[in-house]
Amino acid sequence: MIQADGNWLMIDGALNPVDAQFEFKTPPIYEVIRLVDGLPLFFEAHMDRLARSFEIAGETVWLSRSEIAGQIRRLTEKEARYNYNARLEMGRDAEGVPHSLLFFSPTSYPAEEMYRQGVRTTMAEIVRETPQAKIFRKGYYDRVSQIRKETGAFEVILHDEAGKLSEGSRSNLFFIKQGSLYSARSSDILLGISRLHVIKCVKDLGIPLVERDIYLDELDDFNACFLSGTSLHLLPIAEIDRHRYASAENELFKRLSARFMEMVAENLDQTRRQYE
């Protein structure tokens, strides 16, 4: 069943009622794109990652960027919903015919209080398959949802059997220590669009970035940590289970967050000029 919000969705570029039924034969490749005032944020970066996901799966994207942008515009105008998350899914049916779905996915953004105080997270031993490709895995989604429901945590931080941390279940993870930013190795995680722009912010601000293996027994060594993601932007962490952080008050985090929001405004201006 399609988990769509609103009254309409698009199947192969055609508007359909939201209760229209469609199933892919195998898990589809997907992207979730945040709309801000009707504009797709970091659209080009999302399209670059979509192409990489298809390459990993041995496929080629069959829709052009302008076609996808046009579909997003049509759905946005039809729904009159301009600040929400749109989800694009692409895959094949039982006969091997390629199809695309575009719809608004149920969306909630963090409350202002979460940005002021930070959020509570928990950890789980989960390793994502093909972490660098955005492929929907229902079993993974269901397990993470159950953990969040049982613990009340905002996010689930993933680690492997050896205790090596990777990322959040739906976000990327960063740590701060002594003026430097730390992250898991790029090869071990989904290369999130917001993460990509965090790294650009780091370069702009001259902040050292260290990519290396990070383990559970190091959690008390860091001064602060935060999540990045499409619906989150940069969100400070107050707790990872028993570990406590004053992340929202960290000066380096504040600098990064401010530069990130400047980059959001710059990207929206660029997208407006390119696709409107």
C-alpha positions as CSV (number, residue, x, y, z in Angstrom):
1,M,0.0,0.0,0.0
2,I,1.3,3.5,-0.9
3,Q,1.9,5.6,2.2
4,A,0.8,8.9,0.6
5,D,-0.5,12.0,2.2
6,G,-3.0,14.4,0.5
7,N,-5.6,13.7,-2.2
8,W,-3.4,13.0,-5.3
9,L,-0.4,11.1,-6.5
10,M,1.3,10.7,-9.8
11,I,1.8,7.4,-11.6
12,D,4.2,7.7,-14.6
13,G,3.5,11.4,-14.7
14,A,-0.3,11.2,-14.6
15,L,-2.4,12.4,-11.7
16,N,-4.4,9.8,-9.9
17,P,-6.5,9.8,-6.7
18,V,-4.4,9.0,-3.6
19,D,-6.1,5.7,-3.1
20,A,-4.9,4.4,-6.5
21,Q,-3.1,1.0,-6.1
22,F,0.3,0.1,-7.5
23,E,3.0,-2.4,-6.5
24,F,6.6,-2.7,-7.6
25,K,8.0,-6.2,-8.1
26,T,11.1,-5.4,-6.2
27,P,11.9,-2.7,-3.6
28,P,12.0,0.6,-5.5
29,I,14.8,3.2,-5.6
30,Y,13.5,6.4,-4.0
31,E,14.3,9.9,-3.0
32,V,12.5,12.2,-0.4
33,I,12.8,15.8,-1.4
34,R,11.8,18.7,0.9
35,L,9.8,21.5,-0.7
36,V,10.3,25.0,0.7
37,D,7.8,27.5,-0.7
38,G,7.1,25.0,-3.5
39,L,10.7,24.7,-4.5
40,P,12.6,21.4,-4.2
41,L,15.5,22.0,-1.9
42,F,18.9,20.7,-3.0
43,F,17.2,19.2,-6.1
44,E,20.3,18.7,-8.2
45,A,22.1,16.9,-5.4
46,H,19.0,14.6,-5.0
47,M,19.1,13.8,-8.7
48,D,22.8,13.0,-8.5
49,R,22.2,10.6,-5.7
50,L,19.2,9.0,-7.6
51,A,21.6,8.4,-10.5
52,R,24.1,6.8,-8.1
53,S,21.5,4.5,-6.6
54,F,20.4,3.4,-10.1
55,E,24.0,2.7,-11.0
56,I,24.5,0.6,-7.9
57,A,21.4,-1.4,-8.8
58,G,22.7,-1.9,-12.4
59,E,20.0,0.4,-13.9
60,T,19.7,3.8,-15.6
61,V,17.3,6.6,-14.6
62,W,14.7,6.9,-17.4
63,L,13.3,10.2,-16.4
64,S,15.1,13.5,-17.0
65,R,15.6,16.0,-14.3
66,S,13.3,18.5,-16.0
67,E,10.6,15.9,-16.2
68,I,10.9,15.1,-12.5
69,A,11.0,18.8,-11.6
70,G,7.9,19.3,-13.8
71,Q,6.0,16.5,-12.0
72,I,6.9,17.9,-8.6
73,R,5.6,21.3,-9.7
74,R,2.3,19.8,-11.0
75,L,1.6,17.8,-7.9
76,T,2.5,20.8,-5.7
77,E,0.1,23.0,-7.5
78,K,-2.6,20.4,-7.6
79,E,-2.4,19.9,-3.8
80,A,-1.6,23.5,-3.0
81,R,1.0,22.1,-0.6
82,Y,4.2,24.1,-0.7
83,N,6.2,23.1,2.5
84,Y,6.2,19.4,2.7
85,N,8.2,16.3,1.7
86,A,7.7,14.7,-1.8
87,R,8.7,11.1,-2.4
88,L,9.8,9.8,-5.7
89,E,9.8,6.0,-6.2
90,M,11.1,4.3,-9.4
91,G,11.2,0.6,-10.2
92,R,9.7,-2.2,-12.3
93,D,6.4,-4.1,-12.2
94,A,6.1,-7.9,-12.5
95,E,6.5,-7.7,-16.3
96,G,9.7,-5.7,-16.0
97,V,8.1,-2.5,-17.2
98,P,9.6,0.7,-15.5
99,H,7.3,2.9,-13.5
100,S,7.5,6.0,-11.3
101,L,5.4,7.2,-8.4
102,L,5.4,10.7,-6.9
103,F,3.5,11.6,-3.9
104,F,3.6,13.6,-0.7
105,S,4.8,11.4,2.1
106,P,3.5,11.9,5.7
107,T,5.7,14.7,7.0
108,S,6.6,16.1,10.4
109,Y,9.4,18.5,11.1
110,P,11.1,18.9,14.5
111,A,9.5,21.4,16.8
112,E,11.5,24.6,17.6
113,E,12.0,23.3,21.2
114,M,14.0,20.3,19.7
115,Y,16.4,22.7,18.1
116,R,16.8,24.7,21.3
117,Q,17.3,21.7,23.6
118,G,18.3,18.7,21.4
119,V,16.6,15.4,21.0
120,R,16.8,12.0,22.7
121,T,18.1,9.0,20.7
122,T,18.7,5.4,21.3
123,M,21.1,2.8,19.8
124,A,20.4,-0.5,18.0
125,E,22.5,-3.2,16.4
126,I,21.4,-2.9,12.8
127,V,23.4,-2.9,9.6
128,R,21.7,-1.5,6.5
129,E,22.1,-3.4,3.2
130,T,23.8,-1.4,0.4
131,P,23.9,1.7,2.6
132,Q,24.9,4.1,-0.3
133,A,21.7,3.3,-2.3
134,K,18.3,4.6,-1.4
135,I,16.3,1.4,-1.7
136,F,13.1,0.9,0.4
137,R,13.4,-2.2,2.7
138,K,10.1,-2.8,4.6
139,G,11.7,-5.1,7.2
140,Y,14.2,-2.5,8.1
141,Y,11.6,0.3,8.2
142,D,9.3,-1.8,10.5
143,R,12.1,-2.7,12.9
144,V,13.2,0.9,13.3
145,S,9.6,2.1,13.7
146,Q,9.1,-0.5,16.5
147,I,12.2,0.6,18.4
148,R,11.2,4.2,18.2
149,K,7.7,3.4,19.4
150,E,9.0,1.2,22.3
151,T,11.6,3.7,23.5
152,G,10.0,7.1,22.6
153,A,13.3,8.1,21.0
154,F,13.4,10.6,18.2
155,E,15.9,8.6,16.2
156,V,17.7,5.2,16.3
157,I,21.5,5.3,16.0
158,L,22.8,2.2,14.2
159,H,25.9,0.2,15.0
160,D,27.3,-3.2,14.0
161,E,28.2,-6.3,16.0
162,A,31.6,-4.8,16.8
163,G,30.1,-1.6,18.2
164,K,31.0,0.6,15.3
165,L,28.6,3.4,14.8
166,S,27.4,4.3,11.3
167,E,24.4,6.7,11.1
168,G,20.8,7.3,12.2
169,S,18.0,5.2,10.8
170,R,16.8,8.1,8.7
171,S,19.6,10.6,9.2
172,N,23.4,11.1,9.2
173,L,25.3,11.5,12.4
174,F,28.2,13.9,13.4
175,F,30.2,14.3,16.5
176,I,32.2,17.4,17.7
177,K,35.4,17.3,19.8
178,Q,37.9,20.0,20.4
179,G,37.0,22.1,17.4
180,S,36.8,19.3,14.9
181,L,33.9,17.5,13.3
182,Y,33.8,13.6,13.2
183,S,31.8,11.3,11.1
184,A,31.8,7.6,10.1
185,R,33.6,6.7,6.9
186,S,31.7,7.6,3.7
187,S,31.9,4.0,2.5
188,D,29.8,2.8,5.5
189,I,26.9,5.2,5.3
190,L,24.2,6.7,3.1
191,L,25.7,9.9,1.6
192,G,22.8,12.1,2.7
193,I,22.0,15.3,0.8
194,S,22.1,17.4,4.0
195,R,25.3,15.7,5.0
196,L,26.9,16.7,1.7
197,H,26.0,20.3,2.4
198,V,27.3,20.0,6.0
199,I,30.6,19.1,4.5
200,K,30.5,22.1,2.2
201,C,29.8,24.3,5.3
202,V,32.8,22.7,7.1
203,K,35.0,23.7,4.2
204,D,33.6,27.2,4.1
205,L,34.2,27.7,7.8
206,G,37.6,26.0,7.8
207,I,36.6,23.4,10.4
208,P,38.6,20.1,10.4
209,L,36.6,17.1,9.3
210,V,37.7,13.6,10.4
211,E,36.1,10.5,8.8
212,R,37.0,7.4,10.7
213,D,35.5,4.4,12.6
214,I,33.7,5.6,15.8
215,Y,32.8,3.0,18.5
216,L,30.4,2.9,21.3
217,D,33.1,3.1,24.0
218,E,34.0,6.6,22.6
219,L,30.7,8.3,23.2
220,D,31.7,10.1,26.4
221,D,34.8,11.5,24.6
222,F,32.8,13.9,22.4
223,N,31.6,17.4,23.4
224,A,28.5,17.4,21.2
225,C,26.7,15.6,18.4
226,F,23.9,16.2,15.9
227,L,21.8,14.7,13.1
228,S,21.4,15.9,9.5
229,G,18.6,15.0,7.2
230,T,16.0,16.2,4.7
231,S,13.3,16.9,7.3
232,L,15.8,17.9,10.1
233,H,18.4,20.2,8.6
234,L,20.9,20.1,11.5
235,L,19.3,18.8,14.7
236,P,21.3,18.7,18.0
237,I,21.3,15.5,20.1
238,A,20.8,15.8,23.9
239,E,21.0,12.1,24.6
240,I,22.2,8.8,23.1
241,D,20.8,6.4,25.7
242,R,22.7,7.2,28.9
243,H,25.2,9.6,27.3
244,R,24.3,13.3,27.7
245,Y,25.4,16.3,25.5
246,A,24.9,20.0,25.5
247,S,24.9,20.0,21.7
248,A,22.5,22.9,21.2
249,E,24.8,25.2,23.1
250,N,28.0,24.1,21.4
251,E,29.5,27.1,19.5
252,L,30.8,25.0,16.6
253,F,27.4,23.5,16.1
254,K,25.8,27.0,16.1
255,R,28.3,28.2,13.5
256,L,27.6,25.2,11.3
257,S,23.8,25.5,11.7
258,A,23.9,29.2,10.7
259,R,26.0,28.6,7.6
260,F,23.8,25.6,6.6
261,M,20.7,27.8,6.7
262,E,22.4,30.4,4.6
263,M,23.2,27.6,2.1
264,V,19.5,26.6,2.1
265,A,18.5,30.1,1.0
266,E,21.2,30.2,-1.6
267,N,20.2,26.9,-3.1
268,L,16.5,27.8,-3.3
269,D,17.4,31.0,-5.2
270,Q,19.4,28.9,-7.6
271,T,16.6,26.4,-8.1
272,R,14.1,29.1,-8.7
273,R,16.2,30.6,-11.5
274,Q,16.9,27.2,-13.1
275,Y,13.4,25.5,-13.0
276,E,10.9,28.3,-12.9
